[in-house]
Amino acid sequence: MASVRLPPGCDGAELERRLWAEHRIEIPAMRPEKDLLRISVATYTRREGVERLLDALRRALRTSRSPASD
């Protein structure tokens, strides 16, 4: 398990929602600021699953900026 800080201006709650809605990937945005993602990988997690997560994150992070950061 690891926590990864989101880039400045990223809307963590929106990112969390989109990852689930578009990819059925459940990763909670943590803390009141929603600026950390908690990522858990188990022994049964396959490389393809990790690559799917990374691809989904790349796409979602490009469009998950809060309006205030633009």
C-alpha positions as a printed NumPy array, in Angstrom:
array([[  0.   ,   0.   ,   0.   ],
       [  1.237,   3.469,  -0.837],
       [ -0.023,   7.03 ,  -0.819],
       [  0.761,   9.257,  -3.767],
       [  0.324,  13.023,  -3.68 ],
       [ -1.718,  14.437,  -6.542],
       [ -0.382,  17.323,  -8.636],
       [ -1.283,  20.845,  -7.453],
       [ -4.716,  21.891,  -8.647],
       [ -5.922,  18.344,  -9.221],
       [ -9.472,  17.724,  -8.032],
       [ -8.969,  14.465,  -6.101],
       [-12.664,  13.847,  -5.514],
       [-13.384,  14.222,  -9.243],
       [-10.443,  11.974, -10.117],
       [-11.723,   9.321,  -7.725],
       [-15.214,   9.552,  -9.233],
       [-13.973,   9.383, -12.83 ],
       [-11.653,   6.424, -12.249],
       [-14.637,   4.473, -10.934],
       [-17.197,   5.698, -13.481],
       [-15.01 ,   5.284, -16.558],
       [-12.695,   2.392, -15.632],
       [-14.237,   0.65 , -12.593],
       [-11.023,   1.376, -10.687],
       [-11.598,   2.169,  -7.024],
       [ -8.876,   4.295,  -5.439],
       [ -9.786,   6.58 ,  -2.555],
       [ -8.636,  10.187,  -2.468],
       [ -7.493,  10.737,   1.11 ],
       [ -7.375,  13.523,   3.702],
       [ -9.761,  16.444,   3.892],
       [ -7.885,  18.063,   0.988],
       [ -8.359,  14.951,  -1.202],
       [ -4.754,  15.389,  -2.38 ],
       [ -3.496,  11.842,  -1.802],
       [ -4.401,   8.636,  -3.601],
       [ -4.096,   5.407,  -1.637],
       [ -2.945,   2.639,  -3.956],
       [ -2.959,  -0.981,  -2.834],
       [ -1.412,  -3.837,  -4.799],
       [ -1.848,  -7.388,  -3.551],
       [  0.125, -10.522,  -4.364],
       [ -2.583, -11.611,  -6.808],
       [ -2.489,  -8.3  ,  -8.729],
       [ -1.223,  -8.903, -12.239],
       [  1.071,  -6.606, -14.18 ],
       [ -1.759,  -5.924, -16.655],
       [ -3.878,  -4.547, -13.817],
       [ -1.138,  -2.142, -12.752],
       [ -0.62 ,  -1.02 , -16.355],
       [ -4.385,  -0.492, -16.72 ],
       [ -4.342,   1.685, -13.601],
       [ -1.385,   3.74 , -14.834],
       [ -3.005,   4.301, -18.24 ],
       [ -6.292,   5.347, -16.631],
       [ -4.477,   7.722, -14.256],
       [ -2.542,   9.348, -17.103],
       [ -5.747,  10.027, -19.02 ],
       [ -7.758,  11.144, -16.002],
       [ -5.063,  13.439, -14.588],
       [ -4.97 ,  15.41 , -17.824],
       [ -8.594,  16.451, -17.292],
       [ -9.049,  16.413, -13.489],
       [ -7.919,  19.955, -12.768],
       [-10.044,  22.101, -10.523],
       [-11.483,  25.23 , -12.158],
       [ -9.473,  27.412,  -9.739],
       [ -6.165,  26.051, -11.082],
       [ -6.824,  27.082, -14.714]])
